[in-house]
Amino acid sequence: MSAQGSHEEESPDLPSILEGHEENGLAFDMMQTTFFLSHQTFVSRQKGGMARWKRHFGRLSRNSLQATAYFGILPNWVVELGMQVQL
């Protein structure tokens, strides 16, 4: 199965996309489906000052839309694997 979209469109409604494939013989019970997502948290290094672009990038990443909201899936359907990236 594949689904295509572009960043110029509104965010994809993943549950609707999956339900649309039922006619092709792929049935999904959303209450029994688990989504695995990755998440990166950007942190600053302790020593030395942080470059201006790194501070700006850190603010942008903190204010970005969460993947659950972007894809239209409930947080209790998600297993999120994360890592910290030092700037």
TARAVEN-V352853 format. One record per pair of residues at least 12 apart in sequence whose ideal C-beta (glycine too) atoms are under 10 Angstrom apart, sorted by sequence separation. I is the first residue (numbers start at 0). J is the second residue. D is the distance in whole Angstrom. If there is no record, write none. Layout:
i=(I:I)
j=(J:J)
d=(D:D)
This chain:
i=(4:17:41:65:67:3:14:66:2:43:65:1:2:14:17:41:42:0:13:41:0:2:40:41:2:14:41:0:13:41:0:40:41:13:39:40:0:60:0:60:38:38:36:37:57:36:56:36:34:53:54:34:36:53:36:52:34:36:50:49:34:34:38:32:34:45:36:38:40:42:44:33:34:35:36:37:38:39:40:41:42:43:44:29:30:33:34:35:36:37:38:39:40:41:42:43:29:32:33:34:35:36:37:38:39:40:41:42:30:31:33:34:35:36:37:38:39:41:30:29:13:10:13:16:16:17:10:13:14:15:13:14:10:11:12:13:14:10:11:12:13:14:9:10:11:12:10:9:14:13)
j=(16:29:53:77:79:16:27:79:16:57:79:16:17:29:32:56:57:16:29:57:17:19:57:58:20:32:59:19:32:60:20:60:61:34:60:61:23:84:25:86:65:66:65:66:86:66:86:67:66:85:86:67:69:86:70:86:70:72:86:86:72:73:77:72:74:85:77:79:81:83:85:75:76:77:78:79:80:81:82:83:84:85:86:72:73:76:77:78:79:80:81:82:83:84:85:86:73:76:77:78:79:80:81:82:83:84:85:86:75:76:78:79:80:81:82:83:84:86:76:76:66:64:67:70:71:72:66:69:70:71:70:71:68:69:70:71:72:69:70:71:72:73:69:70:71:72:71:71:76:76)
d=(9:7:8:10:9:10:8:8:5:7:9:10:9:6:7:7:8:9:9:5:8:9:10:10:9:9:9:10:10:5:6:8:8:8:8:9:8:9:6:10:8:7:9:8:6:5:7:8:9:10:8:8:10:4:8:9:8:9:8:6:6:9:10:9:10:9:6:5:6:5:5:10:6:8:7:7:7:7:7:8:7:7:7:8:10:6:5:5:5:5:4:6:5:5:6:5:8:6:7:7:8:7:7:8:8:7:8:7:9:10:6:9:7:9:8:10:5:5:8:7:10:8:10:9:9:10:10:9:9:8:4:6:8:8:8:6:7:5:6:4:5:9:10:7:7:9:7:10:9:10)
